[in-house]
Amino acid sequence: MSISNDRIDTKPAPAGTALLYVNNLAWSVLPDQLSEHFSNSGIKVLEHSIAVRQRNEGPARSRGFGFVRVNDSDVNAALALQQTELSGRQINVFVSDPSAKKEPRPRAQKKQNQDQDQDQNQDQNQDQQTEGEPQDNRRRRNRNRNRNRKRNRKQSDSGADSGAEAAGSQAPDASEETSAPPQRRRQNRKRQPNADDNQQSEQQQQQQQPKQPRKPRQKQAKQPQPEQQQQQQQDQQQPNENGEGQRKKRQRNRNRNKNKGSEQQPEQTQTQERTRIERPKRPLLTEELKEYGLFSEVPLIDIGVNVNSLGARNSAMAIRRGQNAGVKRVIILGTSIKTSRAGLRFARRFHDVIFSTSGIHPHNANTANDKVMEDLEKLAENGEVVAIGECGLDYHRDLAPRDVQASVFEKHVQLAIKTKLPLIIHEREAFEDLVAILNKYQTQLPPVVIHCFTGTKEQLESYVAMGFYVGLTGFIAKKEIGQNLRSFVKGSLPLNRLMLETDAPYMTPDNDEACKKFFIGRTQSCILPVIQRTIAEVYGVSDDEIARSTTANAEKFFNFADRGALAKQQADARPPVETSVDVDSVSAGVEKLGL
């Protein structure tokens, strides 16, 4: 984050005041918030600052601290704020004593001043040379330069200390040398070598002589003992049943074992290939899908898939598989500005089969600035975009602050009112806050659908009473966690308010063998007949009745006819894409190949 340049803990303390040290601050706390926290308790704050604000490994592990100066009469009241909560974290308050800090030594202070002057001169020269550069480049260069300076000075200081220690250990004691008389020192210099000195010099010469390399030891062959010799002779002389000696018999057995191993090796590889786990090939054609129960006679509409369910390489295959299963239209949900644009590209590629939406998921609410909202509005002008969303509130995972989620959701509601497009809402454990925001625009709201409903009976009845549609996914087809929803959905949700969706690649049903075999964890639109069949069993009606009702609801809700006509009109008005391919030559080549 940032480090303030004006640290009040380094200033001289005015008379009659005390400096308080506050730690365990959240990374998002600002100096004004810290001052307001003390002022709310009747404490007059003279000065305040956040000394360090740093974010490490997420807000939960971040730490910060600051300083507050108050009058001496308010110290006890300030210390009473110990363990009080500020921005979701309990702070600690202590009395700081800046006078207890050690003053730097004069020599160190002089060296520090010299370094600062030198750095200042270098900075001025560097600024003059890079005057026309962008500000971001200059900031990056200054940051790297300061980091290198600190590292170099630390290394030079440690090198100087180690050099001084080495010099001190090797140097003779000056006091002893000066205390000795001059005559004694001259005698030491002129002393003649004696016999002991000769012996020491010979020993040193012997140590300095290089050692002769060691000759490698030659291994001598083991001589067999007399008993072993006799046994070998007996083995060679005594023939076996086939008239062979024991040595030849052992050799024959070894060769036989080798041949057995070579014959068994391919059998082992074959067994390994049999036990290798391979993903089964997914059904694609209509006959194959009918065999596994993934087919609907009446056309279906999947109102919610994610763009990552299509993939980059097999998107056409996934769409064709859904078409063969009876899913005639698919809507790609926009969960960010990136996926909203990707969904529009797919919709232009597969005209009148795929439609898209424009929105920001509550998990990505932090990315929804004013520029992003303007881009979403521009995307909504395209005929392929049939709704605003997926937007809403998600308090289950809280990947974005709740106030930010609420603000971004309200902007989506205003955008839907402005563009007169339906609203696709995501809600999880945030029912009351969501309804409160929607009630502000109750008279202006466009058609609303609750995406992937997993709530309670009371919430479902409230949504229906407000006139909203509800989308059901493979959650209702899960054996255990979908049991509660199956118990009350029939009496709370009429068929004229029901729509079907897969939320692919998530929410895979686990009550169907084909889904578990081919699509577990990677759902596609072709499994929509499984959800249709499960809902038909819950409502006690036929599969075709569920298909006709939900398809009619989706056609009315999203107005595919008008949006498709607008998309075709816009496509005709767009200039053709320029290409360097010679169309005539390609056509001639195709005719020549008989294609």
Phi and psi in degrees as a GROMACS rama.xvg file:
@    title "Ramachandran Plot"
@    xaxis  label "Phi"
@    yaxis  label "Psi"
@TYPE xy
-143.507  157.674  SER-2
-121.594  119.346  ILE-3
-70.435  142.837  SER-4
-80.8905  -27.2143  ASN-5
-101.839  91.3567  ASP-6
-92.5137  117.167  ARG-7
-74.9432  -13.4985  ILE-8
-76.0402  -11.3241  ASP-9
-96.8258  -5.07087  THR-10
-85.3769  155.676  LYS-11
-66.4449  138.731  PRO-12
-77.3846  124.333  ALA-13
-65.9995  156.781  PRO-14
-67.303  140.685  ALA-15
78.0679  13.8513  GLY-16
-124.763  163.298  THR-17
-135.71  146.963  ALA-18
-104.004  124.8  LEU-19
-106.283  138.556  LEU-20
-105.949  125.222  TYR-21
-119.66  125.77  VAL-22
-126.893  -177.401  ASN-23
62.9163  37.1615  ASN-24
-83.7117  148.706  LEU-25
-71.0296  155.734  ALA-26
-66.013  -23.5303  TRP-27
-90.0509  -1.40782  SER-28
-73.6799  131.969  VAL-29
-101.016  161.854  LEU-30
-57.4165  -38.9866  PRO-31
-65.862  -34.4931  ASP-32
-67.5126  -37.1919  GLN-33
-65.1573  -42.2051  LEU-34
-66.1278  -39.5674  SER-35
-66.1607  -32.8721  GLU-36
-63.1165  -38.1855  HIS-37
-77.1925  -37.1851  PHE-38
-66.4953  -32.0103  SER-39
-63.6257  -22.0601  ASN-40
-94.1581  13.135  SER-41
80.5677  20.142  GLY-42
-102.509  127.762  ILE-43
-82.9512  119.093  LYS-44
-95.117  120.942  VAL-45
-84.5808  -45.5119  LEU-46
-143.861  155.272  GLU-47
-156.903  152.914  HIS-48
-164.081  152.278  SER-49
-98.7173  111.074  ILE-50
-69.923  -47.2032  ALA-51
-139.785  131.698  VAL-52
-128.137  114.019  ARG-53
-138.355  138.286  GLN-54
-111.467  118.464  ARG-55
-127.786  124  ASN-56
55.182  43.4449  GLU-57
89.4021  161.799  GLY-58
-62.1991  -27.1323  PRO-59
-66.0554  -28.8088  ALA-60
-107.887  9.43222  ARG-61
-79.6352  151.42  SER-62
-138.928  144.295  ARG-63
-147.837  163.974  GLY-64
-146.882  161.882  PHE-65
-152.39  178.752  GLY-66
-131  142.179  PHE-67
-135.426  131.699  VAL-68
-106.441  127.136  ARG-69
-132.133  170.754  VAL-70
-73.3264  156.964  ASN-71
-60.5018  -31.0773  ASP-72
-70.8651  -18.84  SER-73
-100.393  7.64883  ASP-74
-66.2379  -45.2155  VAL-75
-64.3095  -39.3782  ASN-76
-66.5756  -34.9028  ALA-77
-70.2443  -38.8461  ALA-78
-66.911  -21.1622  LEU-79
-70.5375  -12.4255  ALA-80
-81.4566  8.40886  LEU-81
-59.8557  134.173  GLN-82
65.0741  21.0107  GLN-83
-83.7867  159.286  THR-84
-94.4231  132.711  GLU-85
-137.657  113.484  LEU-86
57.007  43.6923  SER-87
79.226  13.9145  GLY-88
-142.2  139.271  ARG-89
-80.8947  123.961  GLN-90
-94.4269  160.108  ILE-91
-117.271  137.302  ASN-92
-122.444  129.01  VAL-93
-135.088  158.961  PHE-94
-88.2858  125.35  VAL-95
-100.138  144.922  SER-96
-121.417  92.2293  ASP-97
-69.2887  -20.3196  PRO-98
-71.3679  -16.3709  SER-99
-77.8933  -5.74081  ALA-100
-72.6266  143.156  LYS-101
-76.1292  136.917  LYS-102
-76.2922  142.181  GLU-103
-69.2296  150.039  PRO-104
-65.7728  149.02  ARG-105
-57.6219  -40.2982  PRO-106
-67.7442  -41.508  ARG-107
-66.3373  -37.0832  ALA-108
-65.3178  -39.0643  GLN-109
-64.4589  -42.7099  LYS-110
-63.3102  -38.9929  LYS-111
-65.8699  -40.6524  GLN-112
-64.7135  -39.161  ASN-113
-63.5257  -42.0865  GLN-114
-63.9536  -39.0886  ASP-115
-65.5815  -41.3412  GLN-116
-63.0244  -42.7044  ASP-117
-63.9868  -42.2751  GLN-118
-64.5676  -37.8022  ASP-119
-65.5932  -41.1863  GLN-120
-64.1237  -42.1887  ASN-121
-63.8124  -39.1783  GLN-122
-64.1368  -41.4048  ASP-123
-63.8146  -43.5637  GLN-124
-63.0043  -41.4627  ASN-125
-65.3856  -39.7194  GLN-126
-65.5727  -36.0105  ASP-127
-67.5521  -36.6482  GLN-128
-73.1769  -32.811  GLN-129
-110.252  40.7529  THR-130
-69.6812  -34.2754  GLU-131
-90.5698  1.93388  GLY-132
-77.7537  157.925  GLU-133
-62.517  155.333  PRO-134
-67.9177  -34.1447  GLN-135
-64.7724  -39.2412  ASP-136
-65.6484  -40.1464  ASN-137
-66.0008  -39.7583  ARG-138
-64.3402  -42.1744  ARG-139
-63.9886  -40.8443  ARG-140
-65.6624  -42.3973  ARG-141
-64.4449  -38.8018  ASN-142
-64.7975  -44.6953  ARG-143
-65.4502  -37.5063  ASN-144
-66.0459  -42.0835  ARG-145
-66.1071  -37.9528  ASN-146
-65.2647  -41.21  ARG-147
-66.1337  -37.1454  ASN-148
-61.645  -45.7627  ARG-149
-61.5175  -42.3642  LYS-150
-66.2769  -42.5257  ARG-151
-64.5855  -40.8174  ASN-152
-67.8495  -36.7444  ARG-153
-64.9686  -41.5452  LYS-154
-66.6224  -40.5295  GLN-155
-66.4798  -38.8951  SER-156
-65.048  -43.3777  ASP-157
-66.5226  -36.3749  SER-158
-66.4224  -38.8558  GLY-159
-67.0566  -40.8114  ALA-160
-63.2524  -43.975  ASP-161
-66.5157  -36.9519  SER-162
-65.5168  -38.3247  GLY-163
-67.3828  -39.4862  ALA-164
-63.832  -41.6132  GLU-165
-65.0948  -42.1308  ALA-166
-64.6369  -38.6275  ALA-167
-66.1242  -34.9249  GLY-168
-73.9489  -31.2812  SER-169
-88.2794  -25.3353  GLN-170
-73.2605  144.382  ALA-171
-73.6749  162.16  PRO-172
-72.7276  117.554  ASP-173
-69.017  -32.8142  ALA-174
-66.2141  -40.2946  SER-175
-66.622  -38.2373  GLU-176
-68.467  -40.1156  GLU-177
-73.9024  -26.0903  THR-178
-74.1454  -23.9078  SER-179
-72.0644  144.486  ALA-180
-66.946  153.262  PRO-181
-61.962  -37.3478  PRO-182
-63.0861  -41.2125  GLN-183
-62.6032  -37.9822  ARG-184
-67.625  -37.2744  ARG-185
-67.0929  -38.3659  ARG-186
-63.4402  -38.3099  GLN-187
-62.9058  -36.6929  ASN-188
-72.2646  -30.1682  ARG-189
-100.556  9.6992  LYS-190
-65.3608  138.13  ARG-191
-84.6627  145.677  GLN-192
-67.9729  144.858  PRO-193
-115.007  -170.704  ASN-194
-66.29  -36.1966  ALA-195
-62.5255  -37.1949  ASP-196
-65.179  -37.4086  ASP-197
-64.3881  -41.6231  ASN-198
-62.7862  -41.5378  GLN-199
-64.4122  -39.6926  GLN-200
-66.3304  -38.4245  SER-201
-63.4238  -41.5068  GLU-202
-63.2895  -39.8683  GLN-203
-64.4714  -40.0638  GLN-204
-64.3808  -40.322  GLN-205
-64.0398  -37.5736  GLN-206
-69.1952  -33.828  GLN-207
-76.9818  -19.71  GLN-208
-66.8263  136.327  GLN-209
-67.612  141.93  PRO-210
-75.2661  142.182  LYS-211
-73.0439  138.806  GLN-212
-64.2286  145.106  PRO-213
-79.9386  135.344  ARG-214
-76.0327  135.395  LYS-215
-66.8467  139.744  PRO-216
-76.7474  131.723  ARG-217
-89.741  124.599  GLN-218
-76.8477  130.446  LYS-219
-95.0384  138.314  GLN-220
-64.644  140.072  ALA-221
-72.2536  127.703  LYS-222
-83.102  125.935  GLN-223
-63.7556  143.987  PRO-224
-72.3265  159.759  GLN-225
-57.3008  -37.1024  PRO-226
-65.2642  -40.7699  GLU-227
-66.2758  -39.2599  GLN-228
-59.5014  -43.4342  GLN-229
-63.404  -40.1418  GLN-230
-66.0847  -39.9944  GLN-231
-64.6415  -41.6595  GLN-232
-63.8452  -39.3974  GLN-233
-65.5268  -39.8927  GLN-234
-63.0216  -38.2384  ASP-235
-72.2758  -34.7296  GLN-236
-82.2826  -37.9373  GLN-237
-81.9259  113.794  GLN-238
-80.0784  155.425  PRO-239
-91.4737  -161.608  ASN-240
-63.8139  -34.0474  GLU-241
-87.3484  5.21609  ASN-242
81.9227  20.3625  GLY-243
-108.758  154.181  GLU-244
-77.3903  167.204  GLY-245
-64.247  -34.125  GLN-246
-65.0421  -44.6877  ARG-247
-65.5279  -32.8067  LYS-248
-65.744  -44.2684  LYS-249
-63.7944  -39.1543  ARG-250
-64.173  -40.7034  GLN-251
-64.4981  -38.5044  ARG-252
-66.5871  -38.5986  ASN-253
-63.3795  -42.959  ARG-254
-63.8171  -36.3997  ASN-255
-65.9397  -41.1324  ARG-256
-64.3905  -38.7713  ASN-257
-62.0177  -43.2273  LYS-258
-64.567  -36.2202  ASN-259
-64.3782  -42.0675  LYS-260
-63.3128  -39.9976  GLY-261
-68.5541  -30.9985  SER-262
-75.1957  -32.4116  GLU-263
-80.2378  -19.0372  GLN-264
-62.5993  -48.6476  GLN-265
-62.0154  -31.1002  PRO-266
-64.5603  -38.6907  GLU-267
-65.5583  -40.9755  GLN-268
-65.0337  -35.2541  THR-269
-66.1259  -39.5723  GLN-270
-67.244  -35.6542  THR-271
-65.2927  -38.723  GLN-272
-65.7266  -33.7557  GLU-273
-68.2877  -36.5735  ARG-274
-84.8628  -3.19077  THR-275
-68.1708  132.546  ARG-276
-86.4232  122.999  ILE-277
-125.81  142.165  GLU-278
-70.7009  133.546  ARG-279
-68.3283  150.755  PRO-280
-73.0369  129.337  LYS-281
-72.5722  144.827  ARG-282
-68.5493  145.308  PRO-283
-127.055  -46.4728  LEU-284
-76.2289  161.27  LEU-285
-62.0344  -39.1153  THR-286
-64.1472  -40.8973  GLU-287
-66.049  -41.7503  GLU-288
-66.0224  -37.7161  LEU-289
-63.2655  -37.1368  LYS-290
-61.027  -35.0633  GLU-291
-95.6551  5.98328  TYR-292
78.1394  19.6489  GLY-293
-104.513  64.2696  LEU-294
-157.173  143.203  PHE-295
-129.125  130.862  SER-296
-68.2094  -39.6798  GLU-297
-88.9402  133.667  VAL-298
-59.5684  143.503  PRO-299
-115.559  162.299  LEU-300
-129.306  123.485  ILE-301
-94.1335  109.061  ASP-302
-86.9924  4.78  ILE-303
-162.794  103.485  GLY-304
-129.411  159.203  VAL-305
-98.3917  151.491  ASN-306
-66.1735  -26.5143  VAL-307
-73.5309  -6.57731  ASN-308
-78.2163  -19.6529  SER-309
-85.746  -37.9246  LEU-310
79.9445  165.262  GLY-311
-86.7946  -31.046  ALA-312
-101.059  -32.6984  ARG-313
-113.942  29.515  ASN-314
-65.7818  -43.4426  SER-315
-62.882  -36.7119  ALA-316
-66.3046  -41.3048  MET-317
-66.287  -39.5688  ALA-318
-68.3898  -41.0399  ILE-319
-64.1065  -38.4592  ARG-320
-63.3997  -40.5426  ARG-321
-66.3443  -39.9496  GLY-322
-61.9588  -42.264  GLN-323
-67.0463  -24.3498  ASN-324
-83.703  -6.08316  ALA-325
103.586  7.30008  GLY-326
-91.8269  105.348  VAL-327
-87.3003  -23.805  LYS-328
-138.755  148.501  ARG-329
-136.12  140.952  VAL-330
-114.605  123.698  ILE-331
-91.1526  124.204  ILE-332
-81.8311  136.76  LEU-333
-90.7696  117.635  GLY-334
-108.439  -7.40031  THR-335
-158.498  173.73  SER-336
-65.8622  -31.3878  ILE-337
-69.5343  -48.2068  LYS-338
-70.902  -27.8009  THR-339
-65.7798  -41.0576  SER-340
-68.5496  -39.5631  ARG-341
-64.2078  -40.3254  ALA-342
-62.7014  -37.5519  GLY-343
-65.3226  -37.9345  LEU-344
-63.9311  -42.734  ARG-345
-62.9549  -40.5359  PHE-346
-65.0546  -36.9268  ALA-347
-71.2211  -29.8925  ARG-348
-74.7471  -40.4217  ARG-349
-113.609  78.6237  PHE-350
-66.2206  137.289  HIS-351
65.5714  6.04123  ASP-352
-112.268  -42.7888  VAL-353
-114.577  134.944  ILE-354
-123.156  165.06  PHE-355
-133.765  172.701  SER-356
-127.996  171.357  THR-357
-130.48  113.618  SER-358
-176.258  175.425  GLY-359
-123.762  124.5  ILE-360
-66.5925  147.089  HIS-361
-58.8466  -25.7536  PRO-362
-63.7548  -28.9739  HIS-363
-103.338  24.1675  ASN-364
-63.2286  -26.314  ALA-365
-64.5814  -21.8864  ASN-366
-88.6427  -5.31186  THR-367
-88.432  77.296  ALA-368
-87.8813  -175.365  ASN-369
-63.3562  -38.4879  ASP-370
-63.2895  -41.3726  LYS-371
-65.7506  -41.1335  VAL-372
-65.2168  -35.3472  MET-373
-65.1631  -39.9157  GLU-374
-65.4201  -37.8105  ASP-375
-63.144  -38.5826  LEU-376
-65.5504  -38.2689  GLU-377
-66.7362  -38.5723  LYS-378
-63.6594  -34.9556  LEU-379
-68.6662  -13.4571  ALA-380
-74.7437  -16.4369  GLU-381
-77.2502  144.09  ASN-382
-67.4927  -23.5329  GLY-383
-72.3188  -18.5255  GLU-384
-88.687  118.726  VAL-385
-110.453  -3.21609  VAL-386
-161.302  166.539  ALA-387
-105.488  127.61  ILE-388
141.519  179.899  GLY-389
-82.6118  120.714  GLU-390
-132.646  169.656  CYS-391
146.893  -148.063  GLY-392
-131.725  138.545  LEU-393
-136.475  101.93  ASP-394
-96.6295  2.23955  TYR-395
-74.7582  -46.5987  HIS-396
-103.151  -24.3528  ARG-397
53.3776  49.7546  ASP-398
-77.368  -11.7234  LEU-399
-133.868  150.212  ALA-400
-56.5199  145.074  PRO-401
-67.2132  -35.5878  ARG-402
-66.6748  -34.4171  ASP-403
-68.4577  -41.23  VAL-404
-59.3111  -44.6389  GLN-405
-64.0944  -41.9896  ALA-406
-64.2552  -44.6372  SER-407
-67.7479  -38.4783  VAL-408
-63.1048  -41.1948  PHE-409
-64.5408  -34.7357  GLU-410
-65.041  -36.8293  LYS-411
-66.0204  -39.1226  HIS-412
-63.0278  -43.3348  VAL-413
-64.3469  -37.2995  GLN-414
-66.6067  -39.5935  LEU-415
-65.2347  -38.622  ALA-416
-65.7132  -39.0778  ILE-417
-69.1985  -44.1601  LYS-418
-86.3594  -9.2116  THR-419
59.2132  38.5335  LYS-420
-108.367  151.88  LEU-421
-61.7731  164.213  PRO-422
-119.949  125.217  LEU-423
-104.641  117.654  ILE-424
-113.151  135.141  ILE-425
-107.447  123.902  HIS-426
-136.2  131.113  GLU-427
-147.149  114.373  ARG-428
57.6325  32.0451  GLU-429
-141.454  36.5832  ALA-430
-62.6725  -47.9776  PHE-431
-65.3668  -45.6064  GLU-432
-65.9225  -35.7059  ASP-433
-65.9684  -46.0934  LEU-434
-64.9636  -35.7153  VAL-435
-63.1664  -39.2568  ALA-436
-70.004  -40.2663  ILE-437
-69.0595  -30.0556  LEU-438
-67.3448  -22.2506  ASN-439
-65.0756  -30.6403  LYS-440
-116.291  32.9466  TYR-441
-59.8489  -38.8776  GLN-442
-80.9245  -14.4683  THR-443
-108.671  -5.11306  GLN-444
-63.3387  138.506  LEU-445
-79.2119  -179.733  PRO-446
-57.1367  139.393  PRO-447
-126.363  138.474  VAL-448
-127.194  134.237  VAL-449
-87.906  113.643  ILE-450
-79.3855  133.55  HIS-451
52.1029  63.6886  CYS-452
-70.1795  130.87  PHE-453
-137.95  19.8984  THR-454
-87.3671  -154.272  GLY-455
-97.7885  174.536  THR-456
-65.5802  -42.3771  LYS-457
-63.4383  -40.1434  GLU-458
-65.5684  -40.893  GLN-459
-62.934  -43.3184  LEU-460
-65.3373  -35.2293  GLU-461
-65.9668  -42.5666  SER-462
-62.5368  -41.898  TYR-463
-66.625  -38.4642  VAL-464
-65.3168  -29.6664  ALA-465
-80.9049  -1.94215  MET-466
87.3575  17.2686  GLY-467
-87.3382  155.601  PHE-468
-91.4554  159.921  TYR-469
-131.92  131.132  VAL-470
-101.209  129.451  GLY-471
-109.648  137.509  LEU-472
-114.352  -164.918  THR-473
-66.9286  -4.0099  GLY-474
-60.1133  -36.4762  PHE-475
-71.4854  -18.7208  ILE-476
-96.839  10.2768  ALA-477
-87.3999  137.055  LYS-478
-62.7461  -48.1786  LYS-479
-95.054  -59.329  GLU-480
-72.9836  -18.0614  ILE-481
-92.0205  1.52581  GLY-482
-67.3293  -39.7528  GLN-483
-64.481  -41.873  ASN-484
-65.0911  -39.081  LEU-485
-64.9122  -25.0167  ARG-486
-74.7221  -25.896  SER-487
-125.166  -3.10252  PHE-488
-68.282  -32.5076  VAL-489
-65.1339  -42.4059  LYS-490
-83.5155  -10.6939  GLY-491
-109.271  -22.1277  SER-492
-124.246  108.429  LEU-493
-71.4645  159  PRO-494
-67.5682  -24.894  LEU-495
-77.7367  0.876707  ASN-496
-120.099  14.7253  ARG-497
-108.506  138.013  LEU-498
-136.501  156.993  MET-499
-108.206  146.388  LEU-500
-157.233  155.27  GLU-501
-101.275  -24.4151  THR-502
53.6428  35.5259  ASP-503
-59.6862  144.151  ALA-504
-91.7479  22.2018  PRO-505
-102.851  -179.052  TYR-506
55.6394  50.5066  MET-507
-76.0822  127.168  THR-508
-63.3821  143.846  PRO-509
-113.986  13.2963  ASP-510
-100.512  10.1949  ASN-511
-129.258  132.932  ASP-512
-68.2757  -36.5733  GLU-513
-65.7493  -38.8733  ALA-514
-65.1396  -43.0473  CYS-515
-68.5671  -28.5194  LYS-516
-81.912  -40.5718  LYS-517
-109.742  -29.7649  PHE-518
-126.411  18.2416  PHE-519
-66.658  121.867  ILE-520
77.3984  0.317429  GLY-521
-146.857  61.4397  ARG-522
-63.3046  148.484  THR-523
-133.501  170.536  GLN-524
-64.4097  -20.266  SER-525
-68.2426  -12.5229  CYS-526
-89.0168  2.80168  ILE-527
-57.4049  -34.7109  LEU-528
-59.2202  -27.3974  PRO-529
-67.0951  -43.3114  VAL-530
-65.2754  -41.593  ILE-531
-58.5635  -45.1696  GLN-532
-66.6723  -38.8104  ARG-533
-65.028  -43.5857  THR-534
-66.9113  -37.1329  ILE-535
-61.8941  -38.7268  ALA-536
-66.311  -37.9359  GLU-537
-68.049  -41.9955  VAL-538
-81.6954  -13.8465  TYR-539
72.4944  33.4738  GLY-540
-125.261  178.302  VAL-541
-80.2899  161.622  SER-542
-64.1  -38.2108  ASP-543
-65.4816  -34.8916  ASP-544
-66.0431  -41.0532  GLU-545
-63.3405  -41.5069  ILE-546
-64.2784  -45.8661  ALA-547
-64.3714  -41.347  ARG-548
-67.1674  -48.6236  SER-549
-69.6355  -35.0709  THR-550
-67.6034  -41.3067  THR-551
-64.094  -40.4853  ALA-552
-61.7754  -42.5588  ASN-553
-68.2196  -40.5745  ALA-554
-61.7368  -41.4016  GLU-555
-71.2076  -39.617  LYS-556
-68.6604  -48.7435  PHE-557
-92.9635  -12.0773  PHE-558
55.7301  56.4304  ASN-559
-61.9963  -33.2164  PHE-560
-63.8573  -50.7163  ALA-561
-67.787  -41.2201  ASP-562
-67.4776  -36.8117  ARG-563
-66.0697  -39.3885  GLY-564
-64.9052  -40.2668  ALA-565
-64.28  -39.0284  LEU-566
-64.7608  -39.844  ALA-567
-66.8225  -39.5835  LYS-568
-64.2653  -42.2018  GLN-569
-67.1993  -36.4464  GLN-570
-66.1234  -37.5681  ALA-571
-68.7491  -30.7442  ASP-572
-79.6598  -19.2144  ALA-573
-73.023  142.076  ARG-574
-67.0047  147.367  PRO-575
-66.0253  152.032  PRO-576
-76.4453  127.72  VAL-577
-74.9211  139.322  GLU-578
-141.128  150.624  THR-579
-93.702  6.34782  SER-580
-81.8262  133.296  VAL-581
-81.514  106.848  ASP-582
-64.9113  -38.3708  VAL-583
-63.0286  -42.6301  ASP-584
-66.3685  -37.943  SER-585
-64.907  -42.4101  VAL-586
-63.8075  -40.5276  SER-587
-63.6563  -39.6282  ALA-588
-65.6686  -38.7542  GLY-589
-64.6421  -42.5918  VAL-590
-65.0281  -36.0142  GLU-591
-66.6155  -37.2151  LYS-592
-80.0854  -8.35129  LEU-593
76.1809  26.1981  GLY-594
